[in-house]
Amino acid sequence: MNINRRMKLLHLFLLCLCYQIGHAQIDLLPDYFQFEPDLVYDSSIESPTDFLNYELGEQMTVYAHTVAYFEKLAAQSDRLILDNYGETYENKPLIYTVITSPENQAKLEELRAKNVDLWKLSTDELNNGIEDMPVVVSFSYNIHGNEASCTEAAMQFAYRLAAAEDQETEDLLDDAIVLLFPCLNPDGRDRYIYWYNSVQRDKTASSPMDLEHHAPWPNGRTNHYWFDLNRDWIWGVHPELRGFTKIYQSWMPQLHADYHEMGYNSNYFTMPGTTPRNLLLPDNYDALADTIGKANIAAFNENKISYFTRESFDFFYPGYGSSYPSIMGAIGMLTEQGGIGGGRAIETNDGNVLTLRQRIFDHYLTSVATLRKAVQNKGDFMRYTYDAQQQSTNKSDVAAYILPKNERDYTHDVIRMLLRQGVEVLQSDKKFSVSDARSFRDDRSEKRDFASGTYVISTDQPRHLFINSIMGRNMAIEDSVMYDMSTWSAPLAYNLEAYATNNAFSLSDFSRVQELGDRVVNYEESPILPYAYIIDWDQRNAPKALAMLWEKGYNVRAATEPFGYVEPLFSRGSLTVLVGRNRDKMDSIESDMAEIVDKIGVEVVPMSTGRMNQGIDLSSNSNRPLTPPRTALLVEPPFSTYTCGQIYFLFDQETGFGVDRIRTSMLQQTAMPKFGSRYGYADLNDYDVLILAGGGGGLRQLFPAQQLQQLEVWIANGGTLVTTESAAHFFTKENWKSAAAKNIKSARDTSDAAKYLSYEDRRDYYGKKNVPGSALLGQIDVTNPLAFGMKKEVYSLKFGSRALEPHPNLQTVGHYHQNANELLVAGYSNRENLESLAGKTFAAVQSYGRGKVVYLTDNTQYRMFWLGSARMMQNAVMLLPSF
């Protein structure tokens, strides 16, 4: 055999060998990831393996099977009770368990009440009673649906507590009450698990390039509306967290551990995290949290698990599952297991094969270690919570926050949020004065008079830490390089009139607000059919009323000028339903208006005449007919899942107005932009409005020159293009020659500091040049239809340092305050950015042919809690196409 033939055969043999090695079946259940194999369990209680008919780690468990397993545990064990706290948008039950000894179960309500009222005890009563009181520890898993190992670990942990027969488990359950939430995001989990199970191979795919490691947009991280639920613990926008909050408030745990996964190339993270921190927290927070971190580390050291601490994950933003408990007086814990995208097994960048079984095992280890340490140090944790709820740990100088009653804006949204979080809210029974009321608008203090009905939130109550963290105008920041955002002040987010005072004042003429339901305006039927009905557009739910009128088939008009028969005048944008233009509705119009009042909570004013004493008459040509716009929202890459979800939610849930979600993968290069599928194409000409939610650099591929020209024709023919964030910056002079808008030019840093910057210092140096979610004071042109119903000033939430240059051919609707010294209201920005942004445009409209391009450079409905500017998005879609 010649040498060439031998080499060829050897090469073929090596290829075959490599193929066999590369496709060898991976051991999904290695021996070293066993769940405490020496434990003895009650044989009458089924393990996850017995119930599911596979070992944890062999498959991913759909949520229905998880629920069924917990139902089985509750039926078989006297240590565990199961309950639910609501259901998801997709009608999945949200479940939790209370696990403790049978003796504690017998007096559970008594123990719960004592724990909630812990702050009422004297110090002596607390110290004398600690031995007889169990520590309350809560665990939440899988708030991000594609962090799949979390729920699997929760099943094994619950089984261990429910069925293990060793003395340690009995002692743990004597001294602890465990609240276990196995999955906070069932909709997202199932979206991911069902997809994964549909693409998994028989031969486990460990290659990171395999299909099973790349879930399609929007993935499973988010809930039904594509929201990151781990930012919603405070605001309660969604049922998953509203329900959780109710249970949390009913127990007030001393310790909460929140379970997550991160990218599969990362090792396990456990406490402590990094800065910045909430400086209002008690001084011993970090040290006590570190006791849990060290307990987890001890378990990892013993089992040779790779981990890290301190380098990532600040706890500044209080709306995480790890930071929310901290502002409630508990110790909040974060755990992060490497694993997102890992499937059942994946090769990491160091050549290790990370299995789903190991991810479950690691989370199981920390769950057990956390509970052990909580019981071992239960006195420390209980004293910490007790102290955190006393006034002695209140680090703020604010005595009270004051919100004037306003049923037309978002004031009641904030009051409802506070009540859900266990905050005592008072309401004045008569007029009162405050000597040093400091306005949130300008931060100036002066004597102010307040009307009867004004809300007061005193900080002299157990929730003072929560109140000051959420209601304060600005938070002290250790440094500016943070994981999330730098301000979340509720009065700023909802653009409310608000005040703070440092001086306590008499609250004798105030009543406690017990409950604040949906606002109901009484509607009295007129004896004579009115000439018209008016809905003032400055009401919070006016857009929802418009959507309902359209749904019922009414012809509706919107005013371009204020008008009225008597003072106060109706605002610009106010809706007019002319009876003479809706003659086919005469038999039902009165009952329809009453229904709108009852269901939506807006004031509907009947008018007996069309002649107004001031402003335009009701049938004026300046009262513009509104046509329901056919609206499309582009989804899929390159658009942001979160921003798409927020806009989707704003219209679907908040407004009740249908917006078609169109896949970008269906966009075709045709004579006009068409959205295609195997079932046909939907022509863009069938739509009046197109919304682009960000998109970043991917917009260049989505809209190359030819496509941009076709889109330009659509706009010229009457289309309204609504661009947000990076999409607003894309449709500028730099990319679209017909644009009047130009991006501001950022000065390049050519300083010596930048030229000789060390590798170590780069992150902090450039991080401090960013604007990390800060409140900037914006000025609004309320005469423009894009801003109808808004106040003349708004707090715009700013990420980054980009804005638009004002231009005569660009209708600037919102611009940042022109004085850089007054621009930053809360959060962080360096001086350079403030000077660059001062006076620049963040909201604008350009007319083009018969159409328009709307520019919204800042997110107007961020996470559906920063809502002060949300009306601009509603106006862009519902009003502008008719103007």
C-alpha positions, 0 to 999 in steps of 0.5 A: 500500500503506497504512502498516500493511500495510507495517509488517506485511510488514516485521515478517514479513520481519524475523521470517523473517530472524531465524528464518533467522539463528537456524537457520543451520547452525553451522560446527563446524570453523572454520579457526582450530581446526586441530591444527598443520596444518604438521606432516607425519605418517607416511601409514601411520598413520591419523588419527582422521579417517581412522579415524572417517570424521568430523572430531573435533568433528563427532560425539561418539565412543562408547567402543568406537570410541575403543578401536578407534582406539587398537588401530589406532594400536598396530598401526601405530606402533612408538612406542606400545603399548596395554594394559588395566588392568581393566574397568568394571562394564559390562564395558568395557575400561580401556585406556592407552598407553605412548608413547615413542621406539622406542629407549626402547620396546626397553628399557621395563622397564629404564627403568620399574624405574629410574624407580620406584627413583629415590629409591634413588639418591645425589644425585650418581647422580641428577645424573649420570644425568638426561640419560640418563633420560626424564621420565615424564609421565602424562595422564588424560582424561574421568574425568567421563563428560559432559566429552566433549571430553577423550577426543576430544583424547586421540585427536588427541594420541596420533596426533600423538605416534605419527605426526608426523615432525618433529624436535621430536616425535622429541626429545620421545619420546627424553626422555619416556615418556608414559602416556596414559589416554584415558578413565577413566570409559567407563560414564559417557561412553557413558551421555552420548554414546549419549544425546546422539547419540540427540537431536542435531539435523541443524541444530546446536542452539546454543540453551542451551534445546535438549534436547541441552544437558540430559541426564537424571538421573543424567547421564553425569558419574558411573560405573555406581554414580553415583559421582564417580570424581574423589574415589576416587583414594586409596580405590579403591572402584571398579575404574576407580581401583583399576586406574589406581592399579596402573599409576600405582604401577608407573611413579611419574610425575614429572608428571601432568595430569588433563583436565576440563570445567566449565560452558560459560560458563566460560573455560579454567582452568589452574594455579595454583589457589587455597588452601587447599593441602596444607602438607605438600607440598615448598616448591617445589611451587607454583613448579614447577607454575606452569611448566606453567601458564605454558607453557599460557598461552603457547599460549593467548596465541598462539592467542587462547584465553580463560583464567583462573588462581588464582581457583578449584580448591584442591588440598587434598583429596588424592583428586583426579586433580590432587592425588593425584599431588602426595602421591605426589611428583609435580607434579599438574596440573588443566585445566578447559575450559568445555563441560559441556552444550555438545553440539557447539555452544552459545551462551555468555552473552557471545554466543560460540558454543563448539564441541566442536571448540574444546574439543578444540583447547584440550585438545590445546594444553595436552597438547602444551604440558605435554609440551614443558615437562616435557621442557624442564625434565625435570631439575627435575621429576625432582629434585623427585620425588627430593626429595619421596621423601626424609626431608629433605622430611618435614614431619610429626613423626609417626614411625609410625601404629599400627593394632591388628589387628581382623578385625571392623571396617574395619582390613583395608580401610585396610591394603589401601588402603595396600598398593595405594598402595605403602606399606610396612606392618609387622606385629608378631611379638610384643607391644611397647610405645610410650612416647608412643602418641597416641590418635586417639580423644582425642588424648592420649599415654601409654605403651601396650602392643600385642599381636602382630599390630598393624600399624605404618606407619612414615613413614620411607619414600618414601611419607611424604607420602602416609602423613601426608596420609592417616593424620594425625588432622588437617591444617593448613588455611590457610583454611576456604573450600574446594572439597571437604572439610576432613578425610579421615583414614582412621582417623577415616573408618573409625572405627578404634582408631588411634595415632600416635607421634612417637618412632621405636622398634625395628622388628626384631620386625616383618614386612613385610605383602606381601599381605592377601587376603580374610579366610577363617575356617576352618569345621569341620563338626560331627559332630552337627547343632548346635542353632543357628548364630550370626553376631555382628553386630559383624563387618564383613560380618555384613549381607552374611551376613544377605543371603545367608541370606535369599537361600538362604531361611533363617529368621533371628533377631536378638538384642535383648540380648547373650548367650552360653554363655561369654565374650565374649558375642555382641553385640546384633543377632547373628544366630541360625539355629535348625535347628529353624526351618529343618528343610527345610534340614537336608541343606544347612545345614552346607554353606551355613554353610561357604559363607558363611564362605568367601565372606563371611569371617564367623565362624559359631559352631555351638551345641549348646544353646539355653540360654545361661549369660548373657543371653537364650536362643536361642529367646527372644522377645527373639531377634526373627525377621527378615523380608526387607524389600521396599525402595525407593530413590527416584531422579531429581530432587530426590534427589542422584545421589551419595547415591543412588549411595552407598546403591545401592552399599552394598546392591548391592555391599557387602551383596548385598541388592537395593533397588528404584530407583524413579523419582520421575517415576512418583510419582502422586497417588492414594489411596496413593502409587503409582509409575506408568509406561506399563506400570502402577503399583507400589503403595507398599504393596508395600514395607516400606522407603522410602529418601529420599537428600536431596532439598533444597527439591524435597521440598516439590513431591514431597510436598505436603500430600495426598501427605504425609498418604498417606505418613503412613498408609503409615508408620502401617500398618508402613512404615519411612521412612529419611530422610538429610541434607536429607530428614531435616530435611524430615520434622520438625515444620516440615513434618510435624505428626506429627513429634517431630523439630525442626531446631535454630534457627540464630541469625541473624547481626545483627552490624555485621560482617554488616550492613556486609559488602563485596561482596568479602568475602562469600564468605570471611565466610560460607564460614568460617561453614560446616562443610566436611566435618569430623569431629565426635565422636558418641556412640551408643546401641548398645542401639538396633537402629539402632546394633547392631554399632557402637562407642559413639563414632563420627566423624560427617562433618559438612557444614553446621550443621544438626542435630535437637533432642533430644526425649523422643518421639524416640529419639536414637541418635546425638548430637554430644558435649555438650562443644563443646571436644571436639566437633571432631576434625578439619577446620574449624568456627567456635566458634559452630557447635560450640556450636550442635551440641554435644549435638544429634541426628544419628541418631534413630528415631521410632515412628509407629503400627506404623511408623517414621521414621529420621533420619540427618542426616549421610551415613553412607556418604560416598563409601564411604570414610567408613564408620564409621557405615554400619552405621546405614543397613544396620540401618535397612533390614535390622533395624528393620522387624522391631523 
